[in-house]
Amino acid sequence: MSSFSTEPVFDSYLAVALITLGLSSLLFFGPRFGRVTPVRRALLIGLRILVILLVLLTLLQPTKITTVKTKRTSVLLVLFDVSRSMQLPSGGGSSDASRWQAQKALLEKAQPKFAALAVNHDLKFFAFDSRLQPIEQSGGKFKVPEKPEGMSSDYGTPLYDAVRGEQGRRLAGVILLGDGRHTAYAPQVEVQEAGRKLRDDFAAPLYTVPFGPAADAASARDVAVERLDEQFTVFVKNELLVKGLVRIRGYVKKDIPVELELVDSMGQKQPIGKKSIRADEDGRQVEVAFTFTPQQPGHYRLYLKAETQLGELVAKNNELSAYLTVLEGGLRVLYLDGEKWHEQRFLRASLNASPDIELDDRIIDRRNRNAIDITDDVRKGRYDAFILRDLDATLLTAESLQLLADQIAAGKGLLMLGGRKSFGFGHYQQTPLGAALPIEFDELEGVANLGSGEDRFFLPGPVPLIPVGTHPLTRLAPDADNAAAWKKLPPLKWAHDFKDVKEGPGVRILLESPKNDPLLVSGEFGSGRVLAFAGESTYLWPMHGFEKEHKRFWRQVVLWLVKRDDLNKDDVWIKLDQRRFNPGSRVIITTGARTSTGDVVSGATLETTIELPSKKKQPLRLTRDKDGNFTGSVEVTEPGDYNVETAATAAGKPLGKARAEFMVFDRDVELSNPAADPDQLASLAAWTKQDGGKLVQPEQFAALLDELAAKPPEYEERQTKWKLGSTPADAWTLFLLLTGLLTVEWFFRKKWGLV
């Protein structure tokens, strides 16, 4: 379609008219034509009229506007999920139909409608898992892959990449089909960012089509072992308690068999026990507990399994495994205290941090009027050492005191800590334990009604601790730095003022005050070792940042009491922060070699290897940290069991080996959860709600395609404008015509003698 108009100069027809009249008036002026014939005069007048008309045409600037209407092609993107979660049941009423089968059938049935859409749209099809995969198509027809094999699904990055490829083009919309389950680890683009880009950069609708049941429907019938400690450590022939939590959905008041299985390093399986549990309410967690006593030291695996029930969609969550380390020759210590106090709490925490020390603590209420008999507990406990603090001797029966003394004489260890009811103030002077202690008692200690006279039996604080000589028990640092290490520790709040130390085998002052008051005294009683410690406030150490020194000191105390203070015994160890990992995790491995006192073995060389589930071994690169230990890391992707082994040497001498195990879940993140996530698809579509985006159920998919096809095509109008003289060709043509007419007129006038 074309239209014509004029655009007069100065935007004024009056100006054009005046100019034209002015030029026309020239016809009546100028040389007389009396000497020419009428024909010649008419020719000259005609030439002038042509010049005036040509100027008039130029002044009016005739304009032609041509409008061209062309069909506007828009892009329609179709993305469908090909990750393995699409293999799970669709929940559409047929227990045999998978989400993939439902999605594939829907896409194949819709191909004629896609063909209709291809008339007015540029259709592009993509399969996606964690990446975008273009699908070839012709006229809306394409081949759907046979099966979904994607290892993970990402609903952010592929969508973002698909729309980014259409930057600068008109996007009619995006259709996204899948179950909505986002399982990709560390995606490049988050789901919300992809939705935001579609809304802000394209203003195009996103239609999401969900497959699979939502969480409530998918988990309606499921039994899952949800909790089991990763690691258990127990001493050989000691009873172990294993607890787990099982969540039961859809099987209310039904007995669910649960069993615990032990597997040794050779793969030999041993059933530990089997129980039935029952949930009184749907979705409830039920605790199950097993006890057993391992008979051999070593490394084991424990498997807690719930029997698969009829109707469960996923059975991979029906078991969990844990690691069991059975230690040989562990130490057992009995701690008796007259009250709950900071020293007891912090000492217990420090000793329990040692894997080879097991502490049983018992509070005996000092308000008891009757003496407590602990003989059965002592005999059954098979303890290696005893610790007493702030416990009056009258609270224990004579038989209990005698049994403790007999145990010490037979080779056990005894430590008495300071307290208002310890030593003489605890009336131990005339007891068998008093005879075992390496200190002398004042006859007035513990006597009633001393009043302020009691103060002379105590050292007022603060009381610094100073090591006397070298001894494995008081070694907190290398010999040259040991005194400085003790000087940094917080002093005791107060201490007993021992009357004197006994003369006898093994009696030695290990710690003293700046005034040479004995604070820690060692001795021997029969075949056993004994210690008398005048203080009760080492809990101040960890409270002021000296937790490492606190743990080391009390570990050395116990090792010395039980005669395991051999400085030549080295320990090679491996530490893992956890024992279960998801695929793609980075495992931090710390290893090292230390003496029995906890010192790092200087000059030690460690070779560490990791064995993959495929049984392939590869070396692990380690770096030494500021504490002298070695740290390395490895990213694990393959599900299964991993073994870490390290061997340490120093000066060409082997120090020992250590081994640790961990596992990477073989629960497929794509297949372990039966629930789809239609809510995520709805949330994603909501980003483009203002442009028509919405969640579309599969049964409404055909209607959606019909709706898109029924939309009239959009046309783009393009206008072209031509104006006389606006192009070089027009300008030159006008110029040549004008100069040509004037030249011809001048030629005839000269020829006819008019100039």
ZAMARGU-4260 file (C-alpha; in steps of 0.2 Angstrom, whole numbers, plus 5000, padded with zeros to 4 digits):
<rodrens>
0) 5000/5000/5000 | 5006/5017/4995 | 5002/5035/4998 | 5007/5052/4991 | 5009/5069/4999
5) 5019/5084/4997 | 5031/5092/5010 | 5033/5111/5004 | 5049/5120/5009 | 5048/5130/5025
10) 5033/5119/5028 | 5022/5132/5020 | 5011/5132/5004 | 5010/5151/5005 | 5029/5152/5003
15) 5028/5141/4988 | 5014/5150/4980 | 5023/5167/4982 | 5039/5160/4975 | 5029/5153/4960
20) 5020/5169/4957 | 5037/5179/4958 | 5044/5168/4945 | 5029/5168/4934 | 5029/5187/4934
25) 5046/5187/4926 | 5036/5181/4910 | 5029/5199/4909 | 5046/5207/4911 | 5062/5206/4902
30) 5067/5209/4883 | 5053/5212/4871 | 5049/5199/4859 | 5044/5210/4845 | 5058/5205/4834
35) 5054/5187/4834 | 5040/5178/4826 | 5025/5172/4837 | 5031/5154/4835 | 5048/5158/4842
40) 5040/5169/4856 | 5029/5154/4861 | 5044/5142/4862 | 5053/5154/4873 | 5038/5157/4884
45) 5035/5138/4885 | 5053/5135/4890 | 5052/5147/4905 | 5035/5140/4910 | 5044/5123/4911
50) 5057/5130/4922 | 5044/5138/4933 | 5035/5121/4934 | 5051/5112/4938 | 5055/5124/4952
55) 5037/5123/4959 | 5039/5104/4959 | 5055/5105/4968 | 5048/5117/4981 | 5033/5106/4984
60) 5044/5090/4987 | 5032/5076/4982 | 5033/5062/4994 | 5028/5043/4992 | 5026/5032/5008
65) 5025/5013/5004 | 5019/5002/5018 | 5025/4983/5017 | 5017/4970/5029 | 5027/4955/5032
70) 5023/4940/5044 | 5033/4940/5060 | 5041/4923/5064 | 5043/4920/5083 | 5053/4906/5092
75) 5044/4892/5103 | 5056/4882/5114 | 5051/4865/5120 | 5062/4857/5134 | 5059/4840/5141
80) 5068/4830/5155 | 5079/4815/5151 | 5086/4812/5168 | 5084/4795/5177 | 5072/4801/5189
85) 5060/4800/5175 | 5061/4781/5176 | 5051/4782/5193 | 5032/4779/5193 | 5022/4793/5186
90) 5008/4791/5199 | 4995/4793/5186 | 4985/4778/5191 | 4995/4764/5183 | 5008/4756/5194
95) 5018/4751/5178 | 5019/4768/5169 | 5035/4778/5172 | 5036/4797/5171 | 5046/4794/5155
100) 5033/4783/5147 | 5020/4796/5151 | 5030/4811/5145 | 5036/4801/5129 | 5018/4796/5125
105) 5012/4814/5127 | 5026/4821/5116 | 5023/4809/5102 | 5004/4811/5102 | 5007/4830/5101
110) 5018/4830/5086 | 5003/4834/5074 | 5000/4849/5084 | 5018/4854/5084 | 5017/4853/5065
115) 5003/4865/5065 | 5013/4877/5076 | 5028/4876/5065 | 5018/4885/5051 | 5019/4901/5061
120) 5033/4898/5073 | 5051/4893/5073 | 5051/4877/5084 | 5066/4871/5093 | 5067/4855/5104
125) 5079/4851/5118 | 5082/4837/5129 | 5090/4841/5146 | 5097/4833/5161 | 5112/4843/5169
130) 5116/4849/5151 | 5106/4855/5136 | 5105/4844/5121 | 5097/4850/5105 | 5085/4838/5096
135) 5084/4838/5077 | 5066/4842/5070 | 5058/4845/5054 | 5041/4853/5053 | 5037/4850/5071
140) 5041/4831/5070 | 5056/4824/5080 | 5062/4808/5088 | 5060/4806/5106 | 5075/4797/5114
145) 5071/4779/5119 | 5076/4780/5138 | 5081/4794/5150 | 5099/4791/5156 | 5104/4808/5163
150) 5114/4806/5180 | 5107/4822/5187 | 5094/4835/5183 | 5096/4854/5182 | 5081/4865/5180
155) 5091/4881/5180 | 5106/4880/5168 | 5098/4871/5153 | 5083/4883/5153 | 5095/4898/5155
160) 5106/4892/5140 | 5091/4889/5129 | 5084/4906/5131 | 5100/4915/5130 | 5103/4907/5113
165) 5088/4917/5107 | 5094/4934/5113 | 5088/4947/5100 | 5074/4937/5093 | 5055/4937/5098
170) 5051/4922/5110 | 5033/4916/5109 | 5036/4905/5124 | 5045/4891/5132 | 5037/4874/5136
175) 5046/4864/5150 | 5041/4846/5154 | 5048/4835/5168 | 5046/4830/5186 | 5053/4846/5193
180) 5066/4837/5204 | 5082/4847/5204 | 5097/4835/5209 | 5112/4843/5201 | 5126/4847/5213
185) 5132/4865/5212 | 5123/4871/5196 | 5130/4885/5186 | 5113/4894/5186 | 5100/4893/5199
190) 5082/4890/5195 | 5076/4907/5200 | 5089/4916/5190 | 5083/4907/5174 | 5065/4912/5177
195) 5071/4930/5181 | 5080/4930/5164 | 5065/4924/5154 | 5054/4937/5162 | 5065/4952/5161
200) 5074/4949/5145 | 5060/4941/5134 | 5044/4945/5143 | 5039/4927/5136 | 5027/4915/5145
205) 5034/4899/5153 | 5023/4884/5152 | 5028/4869/5164 | 5021/4852/5163 | 5023/4841/5178
210) 5025/4822/5179 | 5025/4811/5194 | 5017/4812/5211 | 5021/4826/5224 | 5029/4822/5240
215) 5014/4818/5250 | 5008/4806/5237 | 5025/4798/5234 | 5029/4795/5252 | 5012/4789/5256
220) 5019/4771/5258 | 5038/4770/5263 | 5049/4763/5276 | 5066/4773/5278 | 5081/4770/5289
225) 5084/4789/5293 | 5097/4789/5307 | 5112/4778/5312 | 5128/4784/5319 | 5142/4784/5306
230) 5155/4777/5318 | 5155/4766/5334 | 5170/4762/5344 | 5171/4749/5358 | 5183/4739/5367
235) 5184/4720/5364 | 5171/4710/5374 | 5162/4726/5380 | 5144/4728/5376 | 5139/4739/5362
240) 5122/4748/5360 | 5117/4752/5342 | 5102/4763/5340 | 5093/4769/5324 | 5078/4778/5319
245) 5066/4771/5306 | 5052/4782/5298 | 5036/4773/5293 | 5023/4780/5281 | 5008/4771/5275
250) 5010/4755/5286 | 5002/4761/5303 | 5000/4747/5316 | 5009/4735/5305 | 5024/4725/5311
255) 5040/4730/5301 | 5055/4718/5303 | 5071/4726/5306 | 5088/4718/5307 | 5106/4722/5312
260) 5120/4713/5302 | 5139/4713/5306 | 5151/4712/5291 | 5170/4709/5295 | 5185/4715/5284
265) 5184/4698/5274 | 5166/4701/5269 | 5159/4688/5281 | 5142/4692/5287 | 5135/4689/5305
270) 5117/4692/5310 | 5116/4702/5326 | 5098/4702/5329 | 5081/4705/5322 | 5066/4714/5329
275) 5049/4720/5323 | 5044/4738/5325 | 5027/4746/5324 | 5021/4764/5321 | 5005/4770/5330
280) 5004/4786/5319 | 5008/4788/5300 | 5025/4796/5296 | 5032/4793/5314 | 5050/4789/5318
285) 5052/4773/5328 | 5068/4769/5337 | 5075/4752/5336 | 5090/4747/5347 | 5102/4731/5347
290) 5115/4726/5359 | 5129/4714/5356 | 5147/4711/5363 | 5161/4710/5350 | 5173/4696/5353
295) 5187/4700/5342 | 5196/4717/5338 | 5196/4724/5321 | 5187/4735/5308 | 5169/4730/5304
300) 5153/4737/5296 | 5136/4737/5303 | 5120/4737/5292 | 5103/4742/5299 | 5090/4735/5287
305) 5071/4737/5286 | 5062/4724/5276 | 5055/4730/5260 | 5036/4731/5261 | 5023/4729/5247
310) 5019/4745/5239 | 5035/4754/5242 | 5040/4764/5227 | 5059/4766/5233 | 5068/4753/5243
315) 5086/4760/5242 | 5082/4770/5258 | 5078/4754/5268 | 5095/4753/5275 | 5110/4762/5282
320) 5128/4757/5287 | 5140/4762/5300 | 5158/4758/5304 | 5163/4749/5319 | 5181/4749/5327
325) 5184/4736/5340 | 5199/4740/5351 | 5210/4728/5360 | 5216/4732/5377 | 5206/4747/5381
330) 5208/4756/5397 | 5194/4758/5410 | 5194/4771/5423 | 5182/4773/5437 | 5179/4791/5443
335) 5171/4794/5460 | 5166/4811/5465 | 5156/4819/5480 | 5147/4832/5469 | 5145/4838/5452
340) 5159/4850/5449 | 5168/4859/5434 | 5183/4848/5437 | 5174/4832/5435 | 5165/4838/5419
345) 5180/4844/5410 | 5191/4829/5415 | 5178/4817/5409 | 5177/4826/5392 | 5196/4826/5390
350) 5198/4808/5394 | 5183/4803/5383 | 5192/4811/5369 | 5205/4797/5369 | 5198/4782/5360
355) 5208/4770/5371 | 5201/4776/5387 | 5184/4773/5394 | 5179/4783/5409 | 5164/4778/5420
360) 5160/4792/5432 | 5149/4791/5447 | 5143/4804/5459 | 5140/4799/5477 | 5130/4811/5486
365) 5139/4818/5502 | 5122/4819/5510 | 5120/4800/5512 | 5120/4794/5529 | 5124/4776/5525
370) 5140/4771/5517 | 5139/4765/5499 | 5145/4748/5494 | 5154/4748/5477 | 5162/4731/5478
375) 5151/4724/5465 | 5154/4738/5453 | 5172/4738/5455 | 5173/4719/5452 | 5162/4719/5437
380) 5170/4734/5429 | 5187/4727/5428 | 5194/4744/5430 | 5212/4749/5427 | 5213/4764/5437
385) 5203/4774/5450 | 5200/4793/5452 | 5193/4800/5468 | 5189/4818/5472 | 5180/4827/5486
390) 5173/4811/5493 | 5173/4808/5511 | 5180/4790/5516 | 5164/4788/5527 | 5153/4787/5511
395) 5161/4771/5506 | 5160/4755/5516 | 5176/4747/5524 | 5174/4733/5511 | 5174/4745/5497
400) 5190/4754/5503 | 5199/4738/5506 | 5194/4732/5489 | 5201/4748/5481 | 5217/4746/5491
405) 5219/4728/5486 | 5216/4732/5468 | 5230/4745/5468 | 5242/4734/5477 | 5238/4721/5463
410) 5244/4733/5449 | 5229/4746/5447 | 5232/4764/5448 | 5225/4777/5460 | 5223/4796/5459
415) 5216/4807/5472 | 5212/4825/5468 | 5210/4840/5479 | 5193/4844/5487 | 5186/4849/5504
420) 5183/4831/5507 | 5199/4824/5500 | 5215/4818/5509 | 5215/4821/5528 | 5199/4832/5527
425) 5190/4816/5519 | 5196/4806/5534 | 5207/4794/5524 | 5221/4794/5538 | 5216/4777/5545
430) 5210/4769/5529 | 5218/4757/5517 | 5219/4771/5504 | 5227/4782/5516 | 5241/4770/5517
435) 5242/4769/5498 | 5244/4788/5496 | 5262/4795/5495 | 5259/4810/5507 | 5259/4812/5526
440) 5243/4818/5535 | 5242/4830/5549 | 5233/4823/5564 | 5222/4838/5565 | 5215/4837/5547
445) 5197/4834/5546 | 5195/4837/5565 | 5178/4846/5568 | 5176/4864/5574 | 5193/4870/5569
450) 5185/4886/5561 | 5198/4897/5554 | 5211/4886/5559 | 5207/4875/5544 | 5215/4888/5532
455) 5233/4883/5537 | 5230/4866/5528 | 5227/4875/5512 | 5237/4886/5500 | 5228/4901/5495
460) 5227/4905/5476 | 5233/4908/5464 | 5245/4894/5464 | 5256/4892/5448 | 5261/4874/5444
465) 5280/4871/5441 | 5287/4855/5434 | 5301/4847/5444 | 5313/4839/5433 | 5308/4828/5418
470) 5294/4815/5419 | 5283/4808/5405 | 5268/4813/5416 | 5272/4831/5416 | 5278/4833/5398
475) 5268/4846/5389 | 5281/4851/5376 | 5299/4846/5371 | 5311/4847/5386 | 5318/4864/5382
480) 5301/4871/5381 | 5292/4862/5394 | 5294/4874/5409 | 5288/4888/5398 | 5272/4878/5393
485) 5268/4875/5411 | 5271/4894/5415 | 5257/4899/5402 | 5244/4888/5410 | 5231/4897/5422
490) 5236/4894/5440 | 5226/4884/5453 | 5213/4893/5462 | 5219/4885/5478 | 5228/4869/5484
495) 5230/4857/5498 | 5246/4860/5509 | 5253/4843/5511 | 5261/4840/5528 | 5275/4830/5519
500) 5279/4817/5507 | 5282/4799/5512 | 5299/4790/5509 | 5296/4775/5499 | 5298/4767/5482
505) 5293/4778/5468 | 5289/4793/5479 | 5293/4809/5469 | 5287/4827/5468 | 5282/4830/5450
510) 5274/4848/5452 | 5277/4861/5465 | 5272/4879/5469 | 5285/4893/5467 | 5288/4891/5486
515) 5292/4873/5484 | 5275/4866/5491 | 5272/4849/5483 | 5257/4849/5472 | 5258/4833/5462
520) 5266/4818/5471 | 5269/4801/5463 | 5272/4784/5472 | 5270/4765/5472 | 5259/4754/5482
525) 5262/4736/5480 | 5262/4733/5461 | 5252/4748/5458 | 5255/4767/5455 | 5247/4781/5465
530) 5246/4800/5463 | 5241/4814/5475 | 5236/4830/5466 | 5233/4845/5478 | 5222/4855/5466
535) 5205/4853/5458 | 5204/4868/5446 | 5213/4862/5430 | 5196/4865/5422 | 5203/4883/5420
540) 5215/4877/5407 | 5202/4873/5393 | 5191/4888/5398 | 5206/4899/5394 | 5211/4891/5378
545) 5222/4877/5384 | 5211/4862/5379 | 5225/4853/5370 | 5236/4854/5386 | 5222/4848/5397
550) 5218/4833/5386 | 5237/4829/5385 | 5240/4830/5404 | 5226/4820/5409 | 5229/4806/5396
555) 5247/4805/5402 | 5241/4804/5420 | 5230/4789/5416 | 5244/4781/5405 | 5256/4783/5419
560) 5245/4776/5432 | 5242/4760/5422 | 5260/4759/5417 | 5258/4763/5398 | 5270/4778/5398
565) 5282/4770/5386 | 5289/4785/5376 | 5296/4773/5363 | 5279/4768/5357 | 5273/4777/5342
570) 5256/4779/5336 | 5251/4781/5317 | 5234/4788/5315 | 5221/4794/5302 | 5207/4806/5305
575) 5191/4808/5295 | 5178/4822/5300 | 5164/4810/5294 | 5162/4793/5287 | 5148/4795/5275
580) 5148/4806/5259 | 5137/4811/5245 | 5145/4809/5227 | 5154/4825/5222 | 5160/4828/5240
585) 5178/4833/5244 | 5185/4822/5258 | 5197/4830/5270 | 5210/4817/5276 | 5222/4821/5291
590) 5235/4809/5296 | 5251/4809/5307 | 5263/4800/5319 | 5264/4804/5337 | 5272/4797/5353
595) 5262/4789/5367 | 5263/4807/5375 | 5255/4815/5360 | 5271/4823/5353 | 5272/4824/5334
600) 5286/4812/5328 | 5299/4824/5321 | 5306/4819/5304 | 5292/4807/5300 | 5288/4803/5282
605) 5271/4797/5278 | 5265/4788/5262 | 5246/4788/5260 | 5236/4779/5247 | 5217/4778/5244
610) 5208/4763/5237 | 5193/4766/5226 | 5177/4755/5226 | 5185/4748/5209 | 5199/4742/5220
615) 5211/4754/5211 | 5224/4762/5222 | 5231/4779/5220 | 5243/4789/5230 | 5236/4804/5240
620) 5246/4820/5240 | 5248/4827/5258 | 5255/4844/5265 | 5261/4847/5282 | 5251/4859/5293
625) 5257/4870/5307 | 5254/4857/5320 | 5266/4845/5311 | 5252/4834/5304 | 5248/4830/5286
630) 5232/4834/5277 | 5226/4830/5260 | 5209/4830/5251 | 5201/4820/5237 | 5185/4822/5227
635) 5174/4807/5227 | 5162/4803/5213 | 5160/4784/5213 | 5148/4777/5225 | 5155/4763/5236
640) 5168/4759/5250 | 5184/4768/5250 | 5200/4763/5261 | 5214/4775/5266 | 5230/4768/5271
645) 5245/4777/5278 | 5263/4770/5283 | 5275/4781/5293 | 5294/4780/5294 | 5307/4790/5303
650) 5326/4789/5300 | 5323/4773/5289 | 5313/4765/5304 | 5295/4760/5301 | 5284/4768/5314
655) 5268/4759/5310 | 5253/4759/5299 | 5235/4765/5300 | 5219/4762/5290 | 5202/4771/5289
660) 5187/4768/5279 | 5173/4779/5272 | 5159/4777/5260 | 5150/4787/5247 | 5132/4784/5246
665) 5126/4772/5233 | 5109/4780/5234 | 5106/4787/5217 | 5101/4805/5220 | 5090/4803/5205
670) 5081/4787/5210 | 5081/4787/5229 | 5067/4799/5231 | 5050/4794/5223 | 5043/4812/5225
675) 5042/4824/5210 | 5042/4842/5213 | 5028/4850/5204 | 5029/4865/5216 | 5045/4870/5209
680) 5038/4869/5192 | 5024/4880/5197 | 5036/4892/5206 | 5046/4893/5190 | 5031/4897/5179
685) 5025/4910/5191 | 5040/4921/5186 | 5032/4924/5169 | 5014/4924/5176 | 5011/4942/5170
690) 5015/4936/5152 | 5004/4921/5153 | 5015/4908/5161 | 5007/4894/5171 | 5008/4876/5176
695) 4999/4865/5164 | 4994/4847/5169 | 4998/4834/5156 | 4979/4831/5151 | 4978/4850/5147
700) 4994/4849/5136 | 4984/4847/5120 | 4973/4861/5123 | 4988/4872/5127 | 4996/4868/5110
705) 4979/4872/5101 | 4978/4888/5110 | 4995/4893/5104 | 4991/4888/5087 | 4975/4897/5087
710) 4984/4914/5090 | 4984/4924/5074 | 5001/4927/5067 | 5009/4943/5070 | 5014/4955/5056
715) 5027/4967/5055 | 5024/4984/5045 | 5038/4992/5037 | 5037/5009/5029 | 5048/5016/5015
720) 5048/5034/5011 | 5053/5043/4995 | 5054/5062/4993 | 5059/5071/4977 | 5077/5076/4978
725) 5081/5066/4994 | 5092/5054/4984 | 5107/5059/4973 | 5099/5052/4958 | 5084/5063/4960
730) 5094/5079/4964 | 5105/5076/4949 | 5090/5073/4938 | 5082/5090/4944 | 5098/5099/4942
735) 5101/5093/4924 | 5083/5096/4919 | 5084/5114/4926 | 5101/5118/4919 | 5096/5110/4902
740) 5080/5120/4900 | 5089/5136/4905 | 5103/5132/4892 | 5091/5128/4878 | 5082/5145/4882
745) 5098/5154/4882 | 5104/5146/4866 | 5088/5151/4856 | 5089/5168/4863 | 5107/5170/4857
750) 5103/5163/4840 | 5089/5174/4837 | 5099/5189/4843 | 5090/5193/4859 | 5106/5193/4870
</rodrens>
